[in-house]
Amino acid sequence: MAPPACRPAEKGDALAQQSTKTPPSSTLPQAQLQEKRRSYRDALAALAKMREALRDKYSASQNPKAQTAVLHEAREILTRALLTDILPAWDGTPWDFNGISEVPGEGAIACGYFVTTPLRDAGLKLPRIKLAQQPSQTIIKSLCVQDTIRVYHEKPLETIVQYLKEHGPGIYIVGLDCHTGFVVNDGSQMRFVHSSYFRPPRAVINEPLDSDNPLHRSKYRMIGKLFGDDLMRKWLKQEDVVTKK
C-alpha cells in the first residue's frame, strides 16, 4: 500500500520533534514576501492572460513542429510563474495536518494541499481537495510525465540528485514515507519546496535537499517531473486533469 501524502505530527512524533537545524519560517525577506502575497492574484491573472494568448497561438499552429514550440514556450512561462510568483508567496504559511488554506500566508496548509493548490491557482483544472487527500503516488501519477517517474527504497539522497541531473531543470513532485512536496532543479541548484511538519519551521519552506527534512530522512521516495506535453495541452485548453490510481 502506498504511503499517505501527509502525516499528523503527534506530540511524541520523533521525526517532527528531532529536527536539529533551525531554518527560518520564510526564506524571503519579509518585505519581499509581503509583496509576493499582495500581488498574488494579479500574478495569477497575468498568467491566465498569457495562457489564453498561448492557447490561441497553439490553435493557429499549422503543424506539429509549431505546436511543440508553443508547448515549450508555455512550459517555460508556467514554470517561471510558479518559481518567481506563486510558490514564493506561500513561504512561511503554517503547516497543519488538516490545513486547507487557499490564501498564501493565511490559515494553514497540509503538504498535499500545498501541491494541489498552487498548481490549481496556476491554471490546471485539477480536483484540488480530492487529489490532495490521495497517496503521493496518485498525485505523481496524475500530474507527472509517466516515463520520468521513479521509485527508490532505502537509497541515499545522492540517488535523487543524480536523477535530477539526468532529467534536467524543471519542477518535480516527490512522495515520501508520509509526506509530499515539490523539488526544484533550476540548473544551478536543487531545492525542496514543501509544507513542512518538522519543528521548526512547521511551515512552507524552500530549503536545500540535504537539510534536515523529510526528503533527506525518508526511506521511500517516488519522484516525477511536471509539465509534459499532455499536461501542457490540458493547461492551454483548460481541460480536466484526470486522477490516476
MDAnalysis code that builds the backbone (N, CA, C; Angstrom):
import MDAnalysis as mda
import numpy as np

u = mda.Universe.empty(735, n_residues=245, atom_resindex=np.repeat(np.arange(245), 3), trajectory=True)
u.add_TopologyAttr("name", ["N", "CA", "C"] * 245)
u.add_TopologyAttr("resid", np.arange(1, 246))
u.add_TopologyAttr("resname", ["MET", "ALA", "PRO", "PRO", "ALA", "CYS", "ARG", "PRO", "ALA", "GLU", "LYS", "GLY", "ASP", "ALA", "LEU", "ALA", "GLN", "GLN", "SER", "THR", "LYS", "THR", "PRO", "PRO", "SER", "SER", "THR", "LEU", "PRO", "GLN", "ALA", "GLN", "LEU", "GLN", "GLU", "LYS", "ARG", "ARG", "SER", "TYR", "ARG", "ASP", "ALA", "LEU", "ALA", "ALA", "LEU", "ALA", "LYS", "MET", "ARG", "GLU", "ALA", "LEU", "ARG", "ASP", "LYS", "TYR", "SER", "ALA", "SER", "GLN", "ASN", "PRO", "LYS", "ALA", "GLN", "THR", "ALA", "VAL", "LEU", "HIS", "GLU", "ALA", "ARG", "GLU", "ILE", "LEU", "THR", "ARG", "ALA", "LEU", "LEU", "THR", "ASP", "ILE", "LEU", "PRO", "ALA", "TRP", "ASP", "GLY", "THR", "PRO", "TRP", "ASP", "PHE", "ASN", "GLY", "ILE", "SER", "GLU", "VAL", "PRO", "GLY", "GLU", "GLY", "ALA", "ILE", "ALA", "CYS", "GLY", "TYR", "PHE", "VAL", "THR", "THR", "PRO", "LEU", "ARG", "ASP", "ALA", "GLY", "LEU", "LYS", "LEU", "PRO", "ARG", "ILE", "LYS", "LEU", "ALA", "GLN", "GLN", "PRO", "SER", "GLN", "THR", "ILE", "ILE", "LYS", "SER", "LEU", "CYS", "VAL", "GLN", "ASP", "THR", "ILE", "ARG", "VAL", "TYR", "HIS", "GLU", "LYS", "PRO", "LEU", "GLU", "THR", "ILE", "VAL", "GLN", "TYR", "LEU", "LYS", "GLU", "HIS", "GLY", "PRO", "GLY", "ILE", "TYR", "ILE", "VAL", "GLY", "LEU", "ASP", "CYS", "HIS", "THR", "GLY", "PHE", "VAL", "VAL", "ASN", "ASP", "GLY", "SER", "GLN", "MET", "ARG", "PHE", "VAL", "HIS", "SER", "SER", "TYR", "PHE", "ARG", "PRO", "PRO", "ARG", "ALA", "VAL", "ILE", "ASN", "GLU", "PRO", "LEU", "ASP", "SER", "ASP", "ASN", "PRO", "LEU", "HIS", "ARG", "SER", "LYS", "TYR", "ARG", "MET", "ILE", "GLY", "LYS", "LEU", "PHE", "GLY", "ASP", "ASP", "LEU", "MET", "ARG", "LYS", "TRP", "LEU", "LYS", "GLN", "GLU", "ASP", "VAL", "VAL", "THR", "LYS", "LYS"])
u.atoms.positions = np.array([
    [0.850, -1.196, 0.000],
    [0.000, 0.000, 0.000],
    [0.883, 1.243, 0.000],
    [0.529, 2.241, -0.793],
    [1.333, 3.456, -0.888],
    [1.218, 4.276, 0.381],
    [2.289, 4.980, 0.768],
    [2.230, 5.846, 1.932],
    [1.239, 6.978, 1.696],
    [0.618, 7.515, 2.779],
    [-0.230, 8.682, 2.625],
    [0.601, 9.877, 2.203],
    [-0.049, 10.881, 1.600],
    [0.694, 12.052, 1.147],
    [1.211, 12.874, 2.310],
    [0.486, 12.900, 3.407],
    [0.877, 13.742, 4.525],
    [0.604, 13.004, 5.817],
    [1.143, 13.523, 6.927],
    [1.023, 12.819, 8.187],
    [0.713, 13.792, 9.310],
    [-0.002, 13.350, 10.348],
    [-0.130, 14.188, 11.530],
    [1.155, 14.127, 12.339],
    [1.551, 15.217, 12.943],
    [2.738, 15.218, 13.805],
    [2.255, 15.224, 15.248],
    [2.258, 14.073, 15.858],
    [1.780, 13.955, 17.218],
    [2.837, 14.465, 18.200],
    [2.433, 14.625, 19.462],
    [3.332, 15.170, 20.478],
    [4.610, 14.364, 20.596],
    [4.495, 13.054, 20.426],
    [5.672, 12.215, 20.579],
    [6.320, 11.835, 19.271],
    [5.952, 12.475, 18.192],
    [6.468, 12.130, 16.872],
    [7.957, 12.441, 16.793],
    [8.777, 11.399, 16.684],
    [10.225, 11.598, 16.718],
    [10.714, 12.422, 15.541],
    [10.174, 12.164, 14.345],
    [10.626, 12.904, 13.170],
    [10.318, 14.382, 13.310],
    [9.107, 14.699, 13.757],
    [8.719, 16.099, 13.871],
    [9.470, 16.797, 14.993],
    [9.792, 16.062, 16.068],
    [10.406, 16.677, 17.234],
    [11.910, 16.837, 17.097],
    [12.568, 15.944, 16.343],
    [14.009, 15.855, 16.438],
    [14.768, 16.579, 15.336],
    [14.106, 17.491, 14.622],
    [14.831, 18.282, 13.638],
    [15.914, 19.083, 14.353],
    [17.158, 18.919, 13.938],
    [18.276, 19.506, 14.668],
    [18.669, 20.879, 14.152],
    [18.289, 21.209, 12.925],
    [18.599, 22.518, 12.372],
    [17.418, 23.451, 12.587],
    [17.655, 24.743, 12.437],
    [16.599, 25.706, 12.693],
    [16.451, 26.642, 11.504],
    [15.810, 26.184, 10.410],
    [15.624, 27.054, 9.256],
    [14.584, 28.120, 9.554],
    [14.651, 29.268, 8.904],
    [13.639, 30.301, 9.117],
    [12.309, 29.850, 8.545],
    [11.200, 30.463, 9.046],
    [9.875, 30.102, 8.537],
    [9.688, 30.587, 7.109],
    [10.457, 31.571, 6.679],
    [10.439, 32.006, 5.285],
    [11.863, 32.254, 4.828],
    [12.140, 31.887, 3.578],
    [13.479, 32.127, 3.040],
    [13.548, 33.464, 2.308],
    [12.443, 34.208, 2.260],
    [12.408, 35.517, 1.624],
    [12.444, 36.626, 2.672],
    [13.067, 37.766, 2.358],
    [12.943, 38.930, 3.240],
    [11.459, 39.284, 3.414],
    [11.086, 39.747, 4.582],
    [9.679, 39.986, 4.883],
    [9.016, 40.963, 3.907],
    [9.723, 42.025, 3.535],
    [9.128, 42.998, 2.618],
    [8.837, 42.347, 1.262],
    [9.764, 41.525, 0.788],
    [9.573, 40.837, -0.497],
    [8.450, 39.814, -0.394],
    [8.394, 39.103, 0.734],
    [7.337, 38.116, 0.943],
    [5.964, 38.776, 0.945],
    [5.830, 39.867, 1.656],
    [4.541, 40.547, 1.720],
    [4.106, 41.064, 0.350],
    [5.083, 41.525, -0.441],
    [4.760, 41.990, -1.790],
    [4.302, 40.839, -2.667],
    [4.941, 39.674, -2.532],
    [4.521, 38.491, -3.287],
    [3.080, 38.136, -2.939],
    [2.742, 38.223, -1.669],
    [1.383, 37.885, -1.246],
    [0.368, 38.924, -1.718],
    [0.733, 40.193, -1.632],
    [-0.184, 41.255, -2.081],
    [-0.465, 41.146, -3.578],
    [0.544, 40.768, -4.344],
    [0.403, 40.739, -5.805],
    [0.007, 39.369, -6.336],
    [-0.330, 38.433, -5.434],
    [-0.587, 37.045, -5.829],
    [-1.695, 36.949, -6.877],
    [-2.832, 37.560, -6.611],
    [-3.967, 37.463, -7.538],
    [-3.664, 38.160, -8.860],
    [-2.916, 39.254, -8.805],
    [-2.523, 39.930, -10.042],
    [-1.609, 39.039, -10.879],
    [-0.698, 38.325, -10.207],
    [0.206, 37.415, -10.919],
    [-0.579, 36.286, -11.577],
    [-1.593, 35.765, -10.869],
    [-2.413, 34.698, -11.435],
    [-3.199, 35.203, -12.643],
    [-3.723, 36.423, -12.540],
    [-4.480, 36.993, -13.657],
    [-3.578, 37.210, -14.869],
    [-2.368, 37.675, -14.640],
    [-1.425, 37.888, -15.740],
    [-1.065, 36.563, -16.401],
    [-0.881, 35.530, -15.585],
    [-0.570, 34.207, -16.131],
    [-1.738, 33.673, -16.954],
    [-2.952, 33.894, -16.485],
    [-4.136, 33.436, -17.226],
    [-4.226, 34.121, -18.592],
    [-3.880, 35.391, -18.650],
    [-3.906, 36.109, -19.929],
    [-2.859, 35.547, -20.895],
    [-1.688, 35.240, -20.358],
    [-0.643, 34.645, -21.200],
    [-1.070, 33.266, -21.687],
    [-1.739, 32.528, -20.823],
    [-2.222, 31.197, -21.213],
    [-3.227, 31.301, -22.357],
    [-4.126, 32.256, -22.265],
    [-5.121, 32.427, -23.317],
    [-4.463, 32.785, -24.652],
    [-3.455, 33.636, -24.603],
    [-2.745, 34.006, -25.838],
    [-2.012, 32.793, -26.413],
    [-1.417, 32.001, -25.540],
    [-0.719, 30.801, -25.998],
    [-1.694, 29.760, -26.541],
    [-2.879, 29.682, -25.946],
    [-3.906, 28.755, -26.459],
    [-4.275, 29.121, -27.884],
    [-4.482, 30.406, -28.124],
    [-4.819, 30.852, -29.477],
    [-3.669, 30.585, -30.444],
    [-2.457, 30.801, -29.978],
    [-1.278, 30.556, -30.805],
    [-1.157, 29.071, -31.138],
    [-1.445, 28.221, -30.145],
    [-1.390, 26.770, -30.357],
    [-2.454, 26.345, -31.366],
    [-3.663, 26.875, -31.226],
    [-4.762, 26.520, -32.132],
    [-4.475, 26.946, -33.566],
    [-3.742, 28.058, -33.707],
    [-3.437, 28.576, -35.040],
    [-2.216, 27.905, -35.671],
    [-1.505, 27.101, -34.889],
    [-0.307, 26.441, -35.422],
    [-0.692, 25.450, -36.509],
    [0.068, 25.436, -37.583],
    [-0.282, 24.661, -38.765],
    [0.319, 23.264, -38.812],
    [1.277, 22.987, -37.933],
    [1.930, 21.684, -37.995],
    [2.435, 21.281, -36.613],
    [2.750, 20.002, -36.406],
    [3.197, 19.517, -35.099],
    [4.438, 20.235, -34.571],
    [5.366, 20.598, -35.454],
    [6.574, 21.278, -35.013],
    [6.239, 22.628, -34.379],
    [5.316, 23.350, -35.014],
    [4.904, 24.646, -34.473],
    [4.171, 24.474, -33.144],
    [3.335, 23.443, -33.049],
    [2.621, 23.184, -31.801],
    [3.590, 22.816, -30.681],
    [4.600, 22.023, -31.000],
    [5.602, 21.649, -29.997],
    [6.336, 22.876, -29.483],
    [6.613, 23.816, -30.374],
    [7.284, 25.054, -29.974],
    [6.409, 25.860, -29.014],
    [5.111, 25.888, -29.265],
    [4.195, 26.604, -28.372],
    [4.145, 25.922, -27.006],
    [4.104, 24.600, -26.996],
    [4.100, 23.877, -25.723],
    [5.366, 24.154, -24.933],
    [6.496, 24.230, -25.618],
    [7.766, 24.546, -24.955],
    [7.708, 25.949, -24.350],
    [7.189, 26.902, -25.109],
    [7.065, 28.272, -24.607],
    [6.121, 28.323, -23.407],
    [5.013, 27.601, -23.504],
    [4.038, 27.570, -22.408],
    [4.654, 26.965, -21.144],
    [5.424, 25.903, -21.326],
    [6.072, 25.240, -20.183],
    [7.028, 26.198, -19.476],
    [7.797, 26.952, -20.241],
    [8.738, 27.897, -19.645],
    [8.003, 29.003, -18.888],
    [6.910, 29.494, -19.453],
    [6.151, 30.566, -18.808],
    [5.499, 30.068, -17.521],
    [4.895, 28.887, -17.565],
    [4.240, 28.330, -16.387],
    [5.260, 28.039, -15.286],
    [6.385, 27.446, -15.659],
    [7.428, 27.149, -14.678],
    [7.948, 28.424, -14.036],
    [8.206, 29.432, -14.849],
    [8.727, 30.694, -14.325],
    [7.728, 31.353, -13.370],
    [6.445, 31.315, -13.723],
    [5.425, 31.913, -12.851],
    [5.362, 31.209, -11.501],
    [5.441, 29.889, -11.521],
    [5.422, 29.138, -10.267],
    [6.641, 29.459, -9.407],
    [7.802, 29.533, -10.026],
    [9.031, 29.720, -9.262],
    [9.240, 31.155, -8.796],
    [8.748, 32.132, -9.537],
    [9.014, 33.529, -9.177],
    [7.861, 34.207, -8.456],
    [6.629, 33.756, -8.687],
    [5.466, 34.455, -8.123],
    [4.584, 33.585, -7.225],
    [4.292, 32.369, -7.658],
    [3.264, 31.580, -6.972],
    [3.809, 30.867, -5.738],
    [4.800, 30.014, -5.903],
    [5.324, 29.279, -4.751],
    [5.950, 30.203, -3.699],
    [6.715, 31.234, -4.089],
    [7.291, 32.109, -3.064],
    [6.256, 32.791, -2.173],
    [5.073, 33.065, -2.712],
    [4.035, 33.730, -1.916],
    [3.576, 32.874, -0.740],
    [3.758, 31.560, -0.851],
    [3.331, 30.647, 0.211],
    [4.385, 30.469, 1.286],
    [5.589, 30.972, 1.084],
    [6.660, 30.823, 2.081],
    [6.172, 31.253, 3.459],
    [6.461, 30.430, 4.460],
    [6.119, 30.782, 5.829],
    [4.689, 30.510, 6.226],
    [3.831, 30.101, 5.296],
    [2.454, 29.752, 5.644],
    [2.488, 28.527, 6.563],
    [1.838, 28.588, 7.727],
    [1.929, 27.481, 8.681],
    [1.435, 26.153, 8.111],
    [2.099, 25.073, 8.545],
    [1.651, 23.722, 8.237],
    [0.655, 23.263, 9.286],
    [-0.334, 22.499, 8.871],
    [-1.195, 21.747, 9.776],
    [-1.706, 20.542, 9.007],
    [-1.831, 19.405, 9.676],
    [-2.280, 18.190, 9.005],
    [-3.642, 18.386, 8.347],
    [-4.482, 19.225, 8.946],
    [-5.814, 19.493, 8.406],
    [-5.886, 20.820, 7.650],
    [-4.729, 21.413, 7.344],
    [-4.709, 22.727, 6.704],
    [-5.175, 22.697, 5.259],
    [-6.103, 23.573, 4.923],
    [-6.671, 23.605, 3.567],
    [-6.695, 25.025, 3.000],
    [-5.801, 25.886, 3.467],
    [-5.808, 27.290, 3.040],
    [-5.758, 27.430, 1.521],
    [-6.421, 28.463, 1.040],
    [-6.346, 28.829, -0.376],
    [-5.713, 30.201, -0.562],
    [-5.242, 30.787, 0.553],
    [-4.662, 32.133, 0.508],
    [-3.273, 32.099, 1.139],
    [-2.241, 32.439, 0.394],
    [-0.891, 32.425, 0.955],
    [-0.786, 33.278, 2.219],
    [-0.183, 32.692, 3.246],
    [0.031, 33.428, 4.492],
    [-1.132, 33.411, 5.452],
    [-2.269, 32.877, 5.044],
    [-3.449, 32.836, 5.904],
    [-3.784, 31.397, 6.266],
    [-4.208, 31.189, 7.508],
    [-4.569, 29.850, 7.945],
    [-3.366, 28.926, 7.923],
    [-3.612, 27.684, 7.530],
    [-2.548, 26.678, 7.475],
    [-2.788, 25.775, 6.276],
    [-1.736, 25.089, 5.859],
    [-1.869, 24.234, 4.670],
    [-1.091, 22.932, 4.875],
    [-1.749, 21.814, 4.594],
    [-1.116, 20.495, 4.671],
    [-0.248, 20.272, 3.437],
    [0.613, 19.274, 3.508],
    [1.584, 19.076, 2.431],
    [0.924, 18.755, 1.094],
    [-0.112, 17.907, 1.097],
    [-0.788, 17.567, -0.149],
    [-1.494, 18.759, -0.762],
    [-2.116, 19.573, 0.086],
    [-2.795, 20.777, -0.398],
    [-1.794, 21.796, -0.930],
    [-0.571, 21.784, -0.371],
    [0.434, 22.703, -0.893],
    [0.883, 22.320, -2.296],
    [0.714, 21.059, -2.675],
    [0.996, 20.650, -4.049],
    [-0.163, 21.035, -4.967],
    [-1.379, 20.701, -4.566],
    [-2.514, 20.884, -5.486],
    [-2.994, 22.339, -5.578],
    [-2.891, 23.097, -4.492],
    [-3.430, 24.460, -4.511],
    [-2.645, 25.400, -5.422],
    [-1.312, 25.495, -5.305],
    [-0.579, 26.353, -6.242],
    [-0.740, 25.928, -7.702],
    [-0.812, 24.619, -7.964],
    [-0.996, 24.159, -9.343],
    [-2.389, 24.519, -9.847],
    [-3.393, 24.398, -8.989],
    [-4.748, 24.838, -9.368],
    [-4.753, 26.338, -9.650],
    [-4.105, 27.108, -8.763],
    [-4.068, 28.559, -8.951],
    [-3.335, 28.936, -10.236],
    [-2.352, 28.121, -10.620],
    [-1.589, 28.393, -11.846],
    [-2.386, 28.085, -13.105],
    [-3.560, 27.474, -12.940],
    [-4.432, 27.274, -14.097],
    [-4.711, 25.842, -14.473],
    [-4.190, 24.880, -13.716],
    [-4.508, 23.484, -14.009],
    [-5.888, 23.145, -13.438],
    [-6.726, 22.544, -14.247],
    [-8.075, 22.168, -13.801],
    [-8.006, 20.792, -13.145],
    [-7.631, 20.806, -11.884],
    [-7.496, 19.554, -11.141],
    [-8.400, 19.582, -9.918],
    [-8.768, 18.400, -9.411],
    [-9.603, 18.335, -8.210],
    [-8.756, 18.609, -6.973],
    [-8.660, 19.867, -6.578],
    [-7.730, 20.290, -5.523],
    [-7.878, 19.467, -4.250],
    [-9.100, 19.304, -3.768],
    [-9.319, 18.627, -2.491],
    [-9.118, 17.121, -2.631],
    [-9.767, 16.534, -3.629],
    [-9.685, 15.082, -3.808],
    [-8.246, 14.628, -4.024],
    [-7.516, 15.342, -4.879],
    [-6.153, 14.928, -5.193],
    [-5.226, 15.130, -3.999],
    [-5.433, 16.211, -3.244],
    [-4.589, 16.481, -2.077],
    [-4.709, 15.401, -1.020],
    [-5.849, 14.724, -0.991],
    [-6.103, 13.704, 0.031],
    [-5.652, 12.308, -0.400],
    [-5.113, 12.194, -1.587],
    [-4.684, 10.893, -2.102],
    [-3.258, 10.563, -1.661],
    [-2.868, 9.274, -1.722],
    [-1.460, 8.939, -1.513],
    [-0.591, 9.690, -2.523],
    [0.635, 9.971, -2.141],
    [1.500, 10.759, -3.014],
    [1.709, 10.101, -4.366],
    [1.683, 8.775, -4.428],
    [1.890, 8.129, -5.720],
    [0.748, 8.453, -6.686],
    [-0.464, 8.660, -6.176],
    [-1.586, 9.037, -7.027],
    [-1.402, 10.453, -7.558],
    [-0.937, 11.354, -6.707],
    [-0.670, 12.731, -7.139],
    [0.373, 12.728, -8.257],
    [1.435, 11.979, -8.043],
    [2.532, 11.940, -9.022],
    [2.081, 11.308, -10.331],
    [1.375, 10.182, -10.267],
    [0.910, 9.517, -11.481],
    [-0.076, 10.376, -12.257],
    [-0.845, 11.208, -11.548],
    [-1.865, 12.033, -12.196],
    [-1.274, 13.257, -12.883],
    [-0.117, 13.729, -12.416],
    [0.400, 15.008, -12.889],
    [1.740, 14.934, -13.617],
    [2.528, 13.914, -13.343],
    [3.889, 13.898, -13.863],
    [4.027, 13.073, -15.143],
    [5.080, 13.351, -15.878],
    [5.386, 12.608, -17.102],
    [5.665, 11.161, -16.718],
    [4.912, 10.238, -17.311],
    [4.954, 8.855, -16.848],
    [6.348, 8.235, -16.929],
    [7.074, 8.503, -18.012],
    [8.378, 7.846, -18.148],
    [9.481, 8.525, -17.346],
    [9.126, 9.554, -16.560],
    [10.104, 10.150, -15.643],
    [9.911, 9.659, -14.210],
    [8.853, 8.911, -13.950],
    [8.542, 8.500, -12.581],
    [9.471, 7.366, -12.135],
    [10.056, 7.553, -10.981],
    [10.937, 6.552, -10.398],
    [10.588, 6.354, -8.925],
    [10.824, 5.137, -8.440],
    [10.619, 4.813, -7.025],
    [11.931, 4.281, -6.458],
    [12.337, 4.818, -5.314],
    [13.578, 4.397, -4.672],
    [13.287, 3.996, -3.226],
    [13.799, 2.852, -2.830],
    [13.647, 2.368, -1.461],
    [15.018, 2.303, -0.793],
    [15.132, 2.998, 0.337],
    [16.357, 2.957, 1.144],
    [17.617, 3.218, 0.314],
    [17.520, 4.231, -0.535],
    [18.660, 4.668, -1.331],
    [19.168, 6.004, -0.768],
    [20.442, 6.306, -0.916],
    [20.957, 7.591, -0.422],
    [20.354, 8.768, -1.183],
    [20.375, 9.933, -0.554],
    [19.834, 11.132, -1.181],
    [20.529, 11.427, -2.508],
    [21.770, 11.030, -2.633],
    [22.521, 11.254, -3.873],
    [21.823, 10.619, -5.069],
    [21.021, 9.571, -4.827],
    [20.258, 8.949, -5.912],
    [19.283, 9.949, -6.522],
    [18.645, 10.748, -5.671],
    [17.725, 11.785, -6.153],
    [18.488, 12.875, -6.887],
    [19.638, 13.243, -6.367],
    [20.467, 14.260, -7.022],
    [20.851, 13.812, -8.425],
    [21.266, 12.562, -8.563],
    [21.645, 12.043, -9.875],
    [20.446, 11.994, -10.814],
    [19.295, 11.607, -10.286],
    [18.058, 11.591, -11.082],
    [17.766, 12.996, -11.617],
    [17.869, 14.007, -10.757],
    [17.585, 15.385, -11.163],
    [18.573, 15.868, -12.218],
    [19.823, 15.469, -12.093],
    [20.815, 15.843, -13.104],
    [20.473, 15.218, -14.451],
    [20.017, 13.968, -14.417],
    [19.674, 13.268, -15.661],
    [18.449, 13.869, -16.344],
    [17.474, 14.309, -15.562],
    [16.212, 14.791, -16.133],
    [16.170, 16.302, -16.322],
    [17.149, 16.997, -15.803],
    [17.313, 18.399, -16.140],
    [16.463, 19.367, -15.350],
    [16.628, 20.669, -15.664],
    [15.883, 21.711, -14.952],
    [14.377, 21.533, -15.083],
    [13.686, 21.923, -14.032],
    [12.234, 21.842, -14.034],
    [11.706, 21.678, -12.621],
    [10.390, 21.462, -12.533],
    [9.723, 21.256, -11.249],
    [9.260, 19.809, -11.170],
    [9.511, 19.190, -10.042],
    [9.186, 17.796, -9.816],
    [8.275, 17.679, -8.596],
    [7.538, 16.575, -8.524],
    [6.810, 16.237, -7.304],
    [7.454, 14.997, -6.706],
    [7.655, 15.032, -5.389],
    [8.230, 13.884, -4.698],
    [7.261, 13.394, -3.632],
    [7.143, 12.071, -3.528],
    [6.365, 11.447, -2.474],
    [7.296, 10.695, -1.550],
    [7.088, 10.829, -0.245],
    [7.991, 10.261, 0.743],
    [7.248, 9.298, 1.666],
    [7.896, 8.891, 2.758],
    [7.263, 7.947, 3.670],
    [5.851, 8.402, 4.037],
    [5.731, 9.648, 4.475],
    [4.428, 10.199, 4.870],
    [4.365, 11.685, 4.534],
    [4.812, 12.057, 3.351],
    [4.922, 13.483, 3.029],
    [5.008, 13.650, 1.519],
    [4.760, 14.872, 1.047],
    [4.924, 15.178, -0.372],
    [5.276, 16.647, -0.531],
    [5.847, 16.999, -1.665],
    [6.210, 18.382, -1.928],
    [6.832, 18.510, -3.309],
    [7.328, 19.693, -3.593],
    [7.991, 19.968, -4.863],
    [9.508, 19.883, -4.704],
    [10.164, 19.397, -5.736],
    [11.617, 19.510, -5.843],
    [11.894, 20.363, -7.073],
    [12.729, 21.368, -6.906],
    [13.032, 22.304, -7.989],
    [14.493, 22.168, -8.392],
    [14.716, 21.974, -9.678],
    [16.057, 21.989, -10.255],
    [16.093, 23.139, -11.249],
    [16.777, 24.220, -10.879],
    [16.800, 25.385, -11.781],
    [18.049, 25.413, -12.658],
    [18.813, 24.313, -12.612],
    [20.023, 24.246, -13.421],
    [21.271, 24.625, -12.664],
    [21.109, 25.376, -11.559],
    [22.264, 25.765, -10.763],
    [22.174, 25.234, -9.338],
    [20.957, 25.031, -8.860],
    [20.782, 24.464, -7.532],
    [19.498, 23.642, -7.478],
    [19.416, 22.780, -6.456],
    [18.262, 21.911, -6.272],
    [17.672, 22.189, -4.894],
    [16.344, 22.389, -4.845],
    [15.689, 22.790, -3.608],
    [14.455, 21.932, -3.361],
    [14.117, 21.782, -2.089],
    [12.909, 21.085, -1.665],
    [11.931, 22.140, -1.162],
    [10.790, 22.272, -1.840],
    [9.785, 23.288, -1.510],
    [8.542, 22.549, -1.041],
    [8.185, 22.713, 0.234],
    [7.130, 21.870, 0.797],
    [6.538, 22.522, 2.041],
    [5.370, 22.028, 2.455],
    [4.776, 22.443, 3.717],
    [5.264, 21.470, 4.774],
    [6.233, 21.909, 5.557],
    [6.990, 21.020, 6.425],
    [6.331, 20.821, 7.784],
    [6.238, 19.550, 8.218],
    [5.728, 19.251, 9.546],
    [6.856, 19.168, 10.569],
    [8.093, 19.344, 10.134],
    [9.213, 19.341, 11.080],
    [9.146, 20.586, 11.966],
    [9.617, 20.448, 13.230],
    [9.678, 21.583, 14.148],
    [11.134, 21.972, 14.373],
    [11.538, 23.207, 14.142],
    [10.869, 24.148, 13.256],
    [11.112, 23.786, 11.799],
    [10.425, 24.364, 10.818],
    [9.577, 25.544, 10.989],
    [8.089, 25.235, 11.087],
    [7.668, 23.978, 10.752],
    [6.242, 23.652, 10.658],
    [5.517, 24.695, 9.800],
    [6.041, 24.899, 8.612],
    [5.511, 25.893, 7.681],
    [6.058, 25.595, 6.293],
    [5.537, 26.286, 5.310],
    [6.060, 26.169, 3.955],
    [7.473, 26.729, 3.933],
    [8.377, 25.972, 3.338],
    [9.777, 26.389, 3.306],
    [10.424, 25.927, 2.003],
    [11.371, 26.703, 1.540],
    [12.189, 26.397, 0.369],
    [13.605, 26.174, 0.891],
    [14.079, 24.927, 0.870],
    [15.344, 24.613, 1.520],
    [16.184, 23.669, 0.670],
    [17.476, 23.575, 0.958],
    [18.325, 22.633, 0.227],
    [17.857, 21.197, 0.420],
    [18.129, 20.355, -0.579],
    [17.716, 18.957, -0.481],
    [18.291, 18.282, 0.753],
    [19.519, 18.620, 1.104],
    [20.202, 17.913, 2.183],
    [20.026, 18.570, 3.545],
    [19.068, 19.494, 3.674],
    [18.735, 19.995, 5.005],
    [18.141, 18.862, 5.833],
    [17.956, 19.103, 7.125],
    [17.321, 18.095, 7.973],
    [15.821, 18.166, 7.719],
    [15.349, 17.396, 6.747],
    [13.962, 17.491, 6.300],
    [13.430, 16.099, 5.932],
    [12.135, 15.978, 5.677],
    [11.565, 14.662, 5.350],
    [12.175, 14.014, 4.113],
    [12.562, 14.815, 3.114],
    [13.180, 14.251, 1.914],
    [14.503, 13.575, 2.264],
    [15.289, 14.229, 3.085],
    [16.588, 13.699, 3.476],
    [16.442, 12.422, 4.296],
    [15.456, 12.395, 5.184],
    [15.311, 11.261, 6.105],
    [14.499, 10.087, 5.544],
    [13.686, 10.338, 4.552],
    [12.742, 9.314, 4.093],
    [13.440, 8.071, 3.549],
    [12.857, 6.916, 3.822],
    [13.349, 5.662, 3.261],
    [12.692, 5.355, 1.921],
    [11.516, 5.921, 1.698],
    [10.767, 5.735, 0.447],
    [10.733, 7.060, -0.288],
    [11.075, 7.038, -1.567],
    [10.993, 8.252, -2.384],
    [10.453, 7.893, -3.763],
    [9.382, 8.566, -4.142],
    [8.853, 8.447, -5.504],
    [8.885, 9.846, -6.102],
    [9.373, 9.969, -7.318],
    [9.543, 11.291, -7.911],
    [9.177, 11.261, -9.386],
    [8.636, 12.374, -9.878],
    [8.302, 12.511, -11.282],
    [8.362, 13.971, -11.692],
    [8.570, 14.216, -12.978],
    [8.725, 15.581, -13.487],
    [7.399, 16.113, -14.017],
    [7.115, 17.353, -13.671],
    [5.886, 18.013, -14.106],
    [5.984, 18.564, -15.533],
    [4.792, 18.828, -16.089],
    [4.598, 19.622, -17.295],
    [5.068, 18.962, -18.576],
    [4.692, 17.690, -18.736],
    [4.851, 17.044, -20.022],
    [3.870, 17.627, -21.029],
    [3.995, 17.246, -22.279],
    [3.165, 17.819, -23.339],
    [1.665, 17.600, -23.092],
    [1.279, 16.428, -22.623],
    [-0.145, 16.164, -22.377],
    [-0.707, 17.124, -21.334],
    [0.027, 17.316, -20.237],
    [-0.449, 18.227, -19.185],
    [-0.462, 19.669, -19.681],
    [0.507, 20.033, -20.495],
    [0.535, 21.406, -21.019],
    [-0.632, 21.664, -21.955],
    [-1.007, 20.658, -22.743],
    [-2.188, 20.832, -23.600],
    [-3.452, 21.031, -22.752],
    [-3.549, 20.278, -21.672],
    [-4.700, 20.435, -20.770],
    [-4.708, 21.831, -20.154],
    [-3.529, 22.324, -19.803],
    [-3.431, 23.676, -19.240],
    [-3.877, 24.730, -20.251],
    [-3.395, 24.600, -21.482],
    [-3.758, 25.574, -22.516],
    [-5.246, 25.538, -22.820],
    [-5.799, 24.340, -22.953],
    [-7.193, 24.187, -23.375],
    [-8.171, 24.165, -22.208],
    [-7.632, 24.266, -20.979],
    [-8.463, 24.211, -19.774],
    [-9.303, 22.936, -19.709],
    [-8.621, 21.817, -19.916],
    [-9.253, 20.508, -19.816],
    [-8.979, 19.904, -18.446],
    [-9.902, 19.086, -17.975],
    [-9.772, 18.490, -16.643],
    [-8.595, 17.526, -16.571],
    [-7.876, 17.579, -15.461],
    [-6.821, 16.610, -15.172],
    [-7.469, 15.407, -14.500],
    [-7.253, 14.230, -15.055],
    [-7.861, 13.017, -14.540],
    [-6.983, 12.399, -13.462],
    [-7.597, 12.016, -12.339],
    [-6.859, 11.338, -11.283],
    [-6.556, 9.907, -11.677],
    [-5.288, 9.530, -11.582],
    [-4.848, 8.191, -11.957],
    [-4.391, 7.434, -10.720],
    [-4.996, 6.306, -10.471],
    [-4.639, 5.492, -9.312],
    [-3.347, 4.713, -9.587],
])
